[in-house]
């Protein structure tokens, strides 16, 4: 992550005039949205013209919230700001003031969302804020801040979370018969576990038909509020993840600095060597995972016992087949080499025999023919006895199964 504080040159290079961009035909989008105009704590969904990779997951839809952030989860719920978000500046904003608006544009290479002159609901005197988020096709993210009238640290979080950065979480479904007492008094329970590497676990629960769905945050990146003023830009470069691999072989060959990748076969996973994520959200295909299963498909990772199957067993099955083919090719090469040696052998032998002066070319030819005749006679002898043995076995079987026949009577005698 790279932050450029109060840098007018870099700001000018990255700020997008969305209205002009759309009017000139460079992108498609909206400069006004009836659901987001004159609104507070509202959100609207947008379908992207490309798949945006977020922590290895391919997103086709975003939810734009009046609170200065994008919700990037699969399921809409009451805690959009909790764990799955991309937030250039999440705060207690609304679009009630004149001139306030939220717009977006998409050119299939990047999508740009702008919160234009939004104000803090609990601090109108602070003035209007204008900022953008750019999501690039390759997964990179850019935050662009045009107007930040007060220090970020002075924004209150009493009525709305104040966050800057990105976060992702996985949902885990727990089947229960009764509501746990600890959850009856509150829809949301925040808890932490001992972090593994840089993972911080935060959770939220909700009830769904004899099932509790738990949202657990597995990673987040926070932008330092002290570095953000007007004319500031933040660049986040997407790193490659295990989930980028779509085949077992690709997964096996993944070489990442932070993670070791393993191929995971969920229950009813289908083709064991080819996977990925379905665009309709049906993620039951095999997939490539880090060794700790910290991603949105963690429940499949656990239920498929992928935590104990650290070896790429199916990849190894492919490798065995490949090795067998390689062995066969090697054996063929050896045979060809032997044949080449045999072809060249008479020349070598002839040269040696000529040098000994004890054998003539005709004698050498006679010995070769004699050896060939002996070999042919041996093969014929073995074949003859093999046929006799097979014929005898067939006759015995026939006589045993048909005792009333002449052969059967002969066998009885």
C-alpha positions as a printed NumPy array, in Angstrom:
array([[  0.   ,   0.   ,   0.   ],
       [  1.316,   3.421,  -1.01 ],
       [ -0.092,   6.711,   0.299],
       [  0.493,  10.14 ,  -1.27 ],
       [ -0.577,  12.876,   1.131],
       [ -1.669,  16.286,  -0.225],
       [ -0.025,  15.7  ,  -3.613],
       [ -1.876,  17.765,  -6.221],
       [  0.028,  16.284,  -9.165],
       [ -0.742,  12.656,  -8.326],
       [ -4.283,  13.633,  -7.369],
       [ -4.853,  15.282, -10.775],
       [ -3.545,  12.157, -12.509],
       [ -6.013,   9.905, -10.712],
       [ -9.175,  11.905, -10.084],
       [-11.978,  11.092, -12.542],
       [-14.732,  13.519, -13.524],
       [-17.453,  10.868, -13.694],
       [-20.085,  13.073, -15.34 ],
       [-17.674,  14.029, -18.133],
       [-16.436,  10.439, -18.459],
       [-19.98 ,   9.156, -18.998],
       [-21.096,  12.002, -21.288],
       [-18.113,  11.482, -23.591],
       [-18.974,   7.805, -23.948],
       [-15.915,   6.504, -22.152],
       [-17.947,   4.607, -19.577],
       [-21.47 ,   3.689, -18.545],
       [-22.958,   4.495, -15.172],
       [-25.155,   6.872, -13.2  ],
       [-24.597,  10.35 , -11.86 ],
       [-27.854,  10.192,  -9.903],
       [-29.576,   7.356,  -8.075],
       [-33.05 ,   7.77 ,  -6.627],
       [-32.321,   5.257,  -3.891],
       [-29.125,   7.01 ,  -2.776],
       [-30.188,  10.643,  -3.215],
       [-31.485,  12.429,  -0.091],
       [-30.763,   9.269,   1.849],
       [-29.202,   8.086,   5.073],
       [-28.02 ,   4.544,   5.815],
       [-29.172,   3.363,   2.405],
       [-27.44 ,   1.123,  -0.129],
       [-27.884,   0.206,  -3.802],
       [-26.55 ,  -2.727,  -5.781],
       [-24.498,  -2.384,  -8.967],
       [-23.557,  -5.082, -11.475],
       [-20.01 ,  -4.824, -12.813],
       [-18.973,  -5.218, -16.444],
       [-16.044,  -7.39 , -15.328],
       [-15.174,  -9.82 , -12.555],
       [-13.311,  -7.971,  -9.82 ],
       [-10.857, -10.194,  -7.894],
       [-11.076,  -9.51 ,  -4.161],
       [ -8.901, -11.741,  -1.965],
       [ -9.022, -14.242,  -4.839],
       [-12.826, -14.225,  -5.084],
       [-14.439, -12.98 ,  -8.287],
       [-17.016, -10.282,  -7.571],
       [-19.663,  -9.409, -10.139],
       [-21.78 ,  -7.174,  -7.924],
       [-21.133,  -4.342,  -5.489],
       [-23.36 ,  -2.58 ,  -2.985],
       [-22.805,   1.179,  -2.732],
       [-23.662,   2.598,   0.693],
       [-24.314,   6.209,   1.633],
       [-21.875,   5.723,   4.514],
       [-18.8  ,   6.091,   2.287],
       [-18.027,   2.443,   1.536],
       [-18.765,  -0.505,  -0.745],
       [-20.205,  -3.69 ,   0.672],
       [-18.662,  -6.684,  -1.12 ],
       [-20.399,  -9.613,   0.57 ],
       [-22.626, -12.17 ,  -1.135],
       [-25.555, -11.791,   1.26 ],
       [-27.191,  -8.56 ,   2.347],
       [-27.683,  -8.178,   6.103],
       [-27.852,  -5.535,   8.796],
       [-24.122,  -5.316,   9.524],
       [-22.813,  -4.301,   6.078],
       [-20.085,  -2.186,   7.672],
       [-18.788,  -4.951,   9.918],
       [-16.484,  -7.218,   7.961],
       [-16.784,  -7.264,   4.147],
       [-16.102,  -3.815,   2.769],
       [-13.973,  -1.511,   0.655],
       [-14.015,   1.833,   2.442],
       [-12.25 ,   4.959,   1.202],
       [-13.909,   6.759,   4.132],
       [-16.632,   4.994,   6.093],
       [-18.432,   7.41 ,   8.41 ],
       [-21.836,   8.785,   9.389],
       [-22.52 ,  10.402,   6.001],
       [-25.802,  11.201,   4.291],
       [-26.842,  12.877,   1.024],
       [-29.46 ,  15.227,   2.476],
       [-27.687,  18.492,   1.665],
       [-28.005,  20.298,  -1.67 ],
       [-25.329,  19.166,  -4.085],
       [-24.737,  15.848,  -2.329],
       [-24.775,  12.804,  -4.596],
       [-23.3  ,   9.374,  -5.187],
       [-22.315,   8.375,  -8.72 ],
       [-20.468,   5.571, -10.446],
       [-19.063,   4.677, -13.877],
       [-17.674,   1.483, -15.409],
       [-15.624,   1.063, -18.61 ],
       [-14.979,  -2.705, -18.211],
       [-11.41 ,  -1.939, -17.106],
       [-12.229,  -0.214, -13.842],
       [-15.251,   1.002, -11.954],
       [-15.195,   4.368, -10.174],
       [-17.579,   5.338,  -7.368],
       [-17.712,   8.894,  -6.026],
       [-19.285,  10.288,  -2.873],
       [-19.741,  13.923,  -3.897],
       [-20.129,  16.613,  -1.24 ],
       [-21.585,  14.247,   1.329],
       [-21.828,  15.565,   4.878],
       [-21.618,  14.121,   8.365],
       [-25.094,  13.744,   9.779],
       [-23.934,  14.571,  13.3  ],
       [-21.545,  17.363,  12.255],
       [-22.865,  19.49 ,   9.386],
       [-20.476,  22.274,  10.323],
       [-17.511,  20.16 ,   9.229],
       [-18.388,  20.784,   5.588],
       [-18.735,  18.558,   2.51 ],
       [-16.501,  15.575,   1.739],
       [-15.715,  14.38 ,  -1.793],
       [-13.786,  11.176,  -2.44 ],
       [-13.614,   8.23 ,  -4.838],
       [-12.737,   4.563,  -4.975],
       [-11.395,   2.924,  -8.151],
       [-11.593,  -0.847,  -8.563],
       [ -9.354,  -2.156, -11.328],
       [ -9.846,  -5.288, -13.386],
       [ -6.563,  -6.75 , -12.064],
       [ -7.699,  -6.375,  -8.439],
       [ -5.872,  -3.145,  -7.614],
       [ -7.716,  -0.525,  -5.567],
       [ -7.241,   3.261,  -5.519],
       [ -8.663,   5.734,  -3.007],
       [ -8.779,   9.362,  -4.217],
       [ -9.619,  12.196,  -1.792],
       [-10.633,  15.555,  -3.273],
       [-12.126,  17.335,  -0.271],
       [-11.458,  16.389,   3.346],
       [-12.428,  19.51 ,   5.349],
       [-11.44 ,  18.212,   8.804],
       [ -8.889,  15.72 ,  10.112],
       [-10.168,  12.159,   9.832],
       [ -9.404,  11.565,  13.492],
       [-11.946,  14.272,  14.389],
       [-14.802,  12.321,  12.807],
       [-16.963,  10.749,  15.499],
       [-17.763,   7.047,  15.436],
       [-20.544,   7.279,  18.024],
       [-23.366,   6.726,  15.525],
       [-21.548,   4.951,  12.714],
       [-18.234,   3.091,  12.384],
       [-15.329,   5.139,  11.083],
       [-13.055,   3.013,   8.924],
       [-10.635,   3.388,   6.04 ],
       [ -9.325,   0.377,   4.173],
       [-10.549,  -3.045,   3.108],
       [-11.724,  -6.146,   4.924],
       [-13.063,  -9.573,   4.077],
       [-14.741, -12.355,   6.03 ],
       [-16.208, -15.796,   5.587],
       [-19.685, -16.935,   6.595],
       [-20.101, -20.142,   8.577],
       [-23.472, -21.832,   9.004],
       [-24.149, -23.644,  12.291],
       [-27.223, -25.841,  12.623],
       [-28.812, -25.41 ,  16.059],
       [-32.061, -26.477,  17.709],
       [-32.26 , -23.625,  20.21 ],
       [-30.999, -20.084,  20.243],
       [-27.937, -19.785,  22.51 ],
       [-28.764, -17.568,  25.525],
       [-25.748, -15.395,  24.837],
       [-27.199, -14.492,  21.437],
       [-30.803, -13.902,  22.454],
       [-30.091, -10.436,  23.808],
       [-28.092,  -9.225,  20.837],
       [-28.033,  -9.873,  17.123],
       [-24.341,  -9.215,  16.987],
       [-21.578, -10.699,  19.096],
       [-18.022,  -9.508,  18.635],
       [-15.204, -11.757,  19.734],
       [-11.533, -12.302,  19.088],
       [ -9.297, -15.33 ,  18.978],
       [ -5.556, -15.617,  19.178],
       [ -4.386, -14.283,  15.806],
       [ -2.641, -16.643,  13.405],
       [  0.063, -14.699,  11.531],
       [ -1.832, -11.479,  10.737],
       [ -5.386, -12.776,  11.012],
       [ -7.78 , -11.04 ,  13.376],
       [-11.065, -12.807,  13.907],
       [-14.195, -10.781,  14.473],
       [-17.647, -12.3  ,  14.274],
       [-21.301, -11.517,  13.937],
       [-24.253, -13.873,  14.216],
       [-27.759, -14.005,  12.819],
       [-30.47 , -16.649,  12.966],
       [-31.805, -18.364,   9.828],
       [-34.295, -21.27 ,  10.054],
       [-32.695, -23.428,  12.749],
       [-29.316, -22.139,  11.703],
       [-26.952, -19.495,  12.973],
       [-24.785, -17.803,  10.404],
       [-21.508, -16.509,  11.761],
       [-19.447, -13.91 ,   9.919],
       [-15.739, -14.081,  10.743],
       [-13.258, -11.502,   9.574],
       [-10.037, -13.144,   8.436],
       [ -8.094, -10.149,   7.128],
       [ -8.183,  -6.383,   6.853],
       [ -5.97 ,  -3.518,   5.725],
       [ -6.319,  -0.172,   7.466],
       [ -5.362,   3.179,   5.976],
       [ -3.769,   5.501,   8.508],
       [ -6.188,   8.427,   9.065],
       [ -3.305,  10.759,   9.872],
       [ -2.077,  10.54 ,   6.26 ],
       [ -5.35 ,  11.469,   4.567],
       [ -6.095,  15.076,   3.678],
       [ -7.48 ,  16.804,   0.606],
       [ -5.636,  15.904,  -2.639],
       [ -4.442,  12.573,  -1.255],
       [ -4.274,   9.221,  -3.069],
       [ -3.87 ,   5.669,  -1.742],
       [ -2.777,   2.791,  -3.98 ],
       [ -3.351,  -0.853,  -3.039],
       [ -1.798,  -3.488,  -5.254],
       [ -3.51 ,  -6.88 ,  -5.334],
       [ -1.273,  -9.853,  -4.569],
       [ -1.707, -13.274,  -6.092],
       [ -3.605, -15.786,  -3.962],
       [ -4.019, -19.552,  -3.962],
       [ -7.622, -19.101,  -5.107],
       [ -6.358, -17.723,  -8.419],
       [ -5.426, -21.263,  -9.48 ],
       [ -8.3  , -23.075, -11.201],
       [ -6.752, -26.516, -11.711],
       [ -5.003, -28.975,  -9.443],
       [ -1.832, -28.725, -11.484],
       [ -1.777, -24.914, -11.283],
       [ -2.372, -25.114,  -7.533],
       [  0.467, -27.587,  -7.08 ],
       [  2.848, -25.256,  -8.947],
       [  1.821, -22.104,  -7.052],
       [  4.839, -20.473,  -5.413],
       [  3.715, -17.677,  -3.079],
       [  5.838, -15.963,  -0.446],
       [  3.232, -16.076,   2.325],
       [  1.2  , -19.193,   1.631],
       [  1.556, -22.818,   0.718],
       [ -1.229, -23.811,  -1.672],
       [ -3.143, -27.096,  -1.497],
       [ -5.932, -28.498,  -3.646],
       [ -9.218, -28.831,  -1.743],
       [-12.054, -31.178,  -2.679],
       [-15.315, -30.159,  -0.936],
       [-18.132, -32.604,  -0.406],
       [-19.769, -33.405,  -3.757],
       [-16.918, -31.557,  -5.376],
       [-17.305, -33.051,  -8.855],
       [-14.229, -33.078, -11.082],
       [-11.339, -33.519,  -8.673],
       [ -8.719, -31.829, -10.851],
       [-10.619, -28.806, -12.167],
       [-12.388, -26.236, -10.059],
       [-13.033, -22.576,  -9.476],
       [-16.037, -20.55 ,  -8.392],
       [-19.396, -20.667, -10.125],
       [-20.718, -17.3  , -11.201],
       [-24.1  , -18.15 ,  -9.688],
       [-22.607, -18.477,  -6.218],
       [-22.748, -22.265,  -6.13 ],
       [-19.242, -22.878,  -4.859],
       [-19.125, -26.641,  -4.62 ],
       [-16.302, -27.059,  -7.096],
       [-12.772, -28.047,  -6.034],
       [-10.492, -25.1  ,  -5.389],
       [ -6.967, -24.098,  -4.459],
       [ -6.568, -22.971,  -0.849],
       [ -3.902, -21.712,   1.493],
       [ -2.845, -24.151,   4.206],
       [ -5.071, -22.498,   6.829],
       [ -8.244, -22.123,   4.776],
       [ -8.577, -18.405,   5.456],
       [-10.997, -17.325,   2.724],
       [-14.719, -17.197,   1.99 ],
       [-14.873, -20.92 ,   1.239],
       [-13.629, -21.927,   4.677],
       [-16.725, -23.966,   5.54 ],
       [-16.195, -26.097,   2.416],
       [-12.507, -26.339,   3.339],
       [-13.357, -27.656,   6.818],
       [-16.194, -29.966,   5.774],
       [-13.994, -31.409,   3.04 ],
       [-11.245, -32.174,   5.619],
       [ -8.859, -30.11 ,   3.544],
       [ -7.026, -29.123,   6.731],
       [ -5.668, -32.686,   7.007],
       [ -5.198, -33.268,   3.287],
       [ -2.265, -30.941,   2.939],
       [ -0.68 , -33.021,   0.222],
       [ -1.895, -32.499,  -3.331],
       [ -3.114, -36.064,  -3.598],
       [ -5.049, -35.617,  -6.81 ],
       [ -2.212, -33.684,  -8.364],
       [  0.03 , -36.581,  -7.375],
       [ -2.368, -38.952,  -9.119],
       [ -1.891, -36.919, -12.254],
       [  1.839, -36.881, -11.693],
       [  1.86 , -40.689, -11.383],
       [  0.123, -40.974, -14.737],
       [  2.547, -38.487, -16.146],
       [  5.436, -40.41 , -14.594],
       [  4.16 , -43.665, -16.099],
       [  4.01 , -42.04 , -19.498],
       [  7.47 , -40.637, -18.98 ],
       [  8.728, -44.093, -17.979],
       [  7.183, -45.613, -21.08 ],
       [  8.771, -42.95 , -23.221],
       [ 12.073, -43.55 , -21.486],
       [ 11.751, -47.295, -22.049],
       [ 10.915, -46.71 , -25.693],
       [ 13.93 , -44.498, -25.979],
       [ 16.053, -47.244, -24.41 ],
       [ 14.703, -49.82 , -26.85 ],
       [ 15.376, -47.532, -29.761],
       [ 18.884, -46.954, -28.48 ],
       [ 19.402, -50.731, -28.077],
       [ 18.129, -51.331, -31.568],
       [ 20.483, -48.701, -32.837],
       [ 23.314, -50.424, -30.995],
       [ 22.347, -53.79 , -32.467],
       [ 22.204, -52.304, -35.927],
       [ 25.651, -50.878, -35.453],
       [ 26.959, -54.042, -33.762],
       [ 27.687, -56.074, -36.926],
       [ 29.864, -53.246, -38.165],
       [ 31.764, -53.207, -34.893],
       [ 31.999, -56.976, -34.763],
       [ 33.024, -57.129, -38.382],
       [ 35.733, -54.61 , -37.721],
       [ 37.029, -56.569, -34.751],
       [ 36.802, -59.895, -36.542],
       [ 38.514, -58.428, -39.572],
       [ 41.296, -57.177, -37.355],
       [ 41.756, -60.672, -35.836],
       [ 42.234, -62.217, -39.297],
       [ 40.69 , -65.499, -37.961],
       [ 37.241, -65.19 , -39.529],
       [ 35.99 , -64.296, -42.966],
       [ 32.842, -62.338, -43.781],
       [ 31.153, -65.528, -45.029],
       [ 31.868, -67.328, -41.753],
       [ 30.417, -64.399, -39.819],
       [ 27.264, -64.542, -41.945],
       [ 26.971, -68.31 , -41.365],
       [ 27.179, -67.904, -37.592],
       [ 24.456, -65.269, -37.667],
       [ 22.113, -67.509, -39.661],
       [ 22.772, -70.477, -37.358],
       [ 21.966, -68.377, -34.296],
       [ 18.73 , -67.156, -35.887],
       [ 17.693, -70.755, -36.748],
       [ 18.284, -71.909, -33.174],
       [ 16.233, -69.032, -31.833],
       [ 13.34 , -69.79 , -34.204],
       [ 13.394, -73.497, -33.27 ],
       [ 13.233, -72.725, -29.558],
       [ 10.239, -70.423, -30.002],
       [  8.364, -73.052, -32.055],
       [  9.064, -75.741, -29.409],
       [  7.715, -73.55 , -26.581],
       [  4.636, -72.581, -28.6  ],
       [  3.867, -76.258, -29.375],
       [  3.891, -77.315, -25.709],
       [  1.855, -74.249, -24.729],
       [ -0.863, -75.209, -27.205],
       [ -0.884, -78.791, -25.908],
       [ -1.292, -77.55 , -22.338],
       [ -4.158, -75.214, -23.267],
       [ -5.934, -77.928, -25.279],
       [ -5.614, -80.413, -22.401],
       [ -7.07 , -77.906, -19.939],
       [-10.033, -77.216, -22.207],
       [-10.704, -80.964, -22.669],
       [-10.552, -81.635, -18.919],
       [-12.949, -78.769, -18.214],
       [-15.372, -80.02 , -20.867],
       [-15.246, -83.61 , -19.612],
       [-15.737, -82.525, -15.999],
       [-18.774, -80.405, -16.827],
       [-20.289, -83.06 , -19.143],
       [-19.857, -86.482, -17.41 ],
       [-22.434, -88.171, -19.683],
       [-20.287, -87.668, -22.762],
       [-17.592, -90.029, -23.976],
       [-14.93 , -87.59 , -22.771],
       [-16.592, -87.424, -19.37 ],
       [-16.722, -91.2  , -19.04 ],
       [-13.082, -91.408, -20.063],
       [-12.146, -88.844, -17.406],
       [-14.076, -90.85 , -14.755],
       [-12.202, -94.005, -15.666]])
